[in-house]
Amino acid sequence: MITNATVLQQEQRLKFSKIHFKYLLRAAITHFACSPLVPFNFYQALRKHNPVLNNLKGYISCFIHLIKKKHPEKLFFIALALMLNAYPPGMHC
C-alpha cells in the first residue's frame, strides 16, 4: 500500500510527503473527535501555524503599485513568494 501511494505521488507530482499526510491525518482525527458535526477544513489545518494575513491583498496591491513602473520584472517575486508560501513548512527545501 505504501509503495502504491509512493508511485501515485510521483505520477501525480504531489508534493505531500508521509510527514505531511501524518500531520493532516492527526489533525483530522483530533478535529472529528472534538467536533464531529463540523466539516474538517484541510486548508485551515495546513495553515494553522502559518495563517494568511487579513490584509495580504492590501500589502500586495501597495507593493505592485510601488514597483510596477520602475521594476516590472520584480513582480515575479510576488508570484514566487505566494507559491512558496502556499506549501506547508519544509516542503520547498
C-alpha positions in Angstrom: 0.0 0.0 0.0 2.8 2.4 0.8 4.6 1.6 -2.4 1.4 2.2 -4.4 0.9 5.5 -2.6 4.6 6.5 -3.4 4.1 5.6 -7.1 0.8 7.6 -7.3 2.5 10.5 -5.6 5.3 10.5 -8.1 3.0 10.1 -11.1 0.7 12.9 -10.0 3.7 15.1 -8.9 2.2 15.5 -5.5 4.4 17.3 -3.0 3.0 16.0 0.2 5.3 13.6 2.0 4.3 11.0 4.5 5.1 13.5 7.2 2.5 16.0 5.9 0.0 13.2 5.4 0.6 12.1 9.0 0.1 15.7 10.2 -3.2 16.0 8.3 -4.4 12.6 9.5 -3.7 13.5 13.1 -5.4 16.9 12.7 -8.4 15.3 11.1 -8.7 12.7 13.8 -8.4 15.3 16.6 -11.0 17.5 14.8 -13.5 14.8 14.4 -13.0 13.6 18.0 -13.7 17.2 19.3 -16.2 18.4 16.7 -17.7 15.5 14.7 -20.5 17.6 13.2 -18.3 20.4 11.9 -16.6 19.7 8.5 -12.9 19.4 8.5 -11.0 22.1 6.6 -7.7 20.7 5.2 -6.6 24.2 4.1 -7.1 25.7 7.6 -5.3 22.7 9.1 -2.3 23.2 6.9 -2.2 27.0 7.6 -2.8 26.7 11.3 0.8 27.7 12.2 1.2 30.0 9.2 -2.1 31.8 8.7 -2.7 34.2 5.8 -2.7 37.8 6.9 -6.1 39.5 6.8 -4.6 42.5 4.9 -2.4 40.5 2.5 -4.3 41.8 -0.5 -3.6 45.4 0.6 0.1 44.7 1.0 0.4 43.1 -2.4 -1.5 45.9 -4.1 0.7 48.5 -2.5 3.9 46.6 -3.5 2.7 46.3 -7.1 1.8 49.9 -7.2 5.3 50.9 -6.0 7.3 48.8 -8.3 5.4 48.1 -11.5 6.7 51.1 -13.4 10.3 51.1 -12.4 10.9 47.4 -11.8 8.2 45.3 -13.6 10.5 42.2 -13.5 10.2 42.1 -9.7 6.5 41.2 -10.0 7.9 37.7 -10.4 8.9 37.7 -6.8 5.3 38.2 -5.7 4.2 35.1 -7.6 7.2 33.1 -6.3 6.6 34.1 -2.7 2.9 33.3 -2.9 3.6 29.9 -4.5 6.2 29.0 -1.9 4.0 30.2 1.0 1.2 28.0 -0.2 3.1 24.9 0.8 3.3 23.7 4.4 6.7 24.5 6.0 9.5 22.2 4.9 8.0 21.2 1.6 10.1 23.5 -0.6 13.5 23.0 0.9 
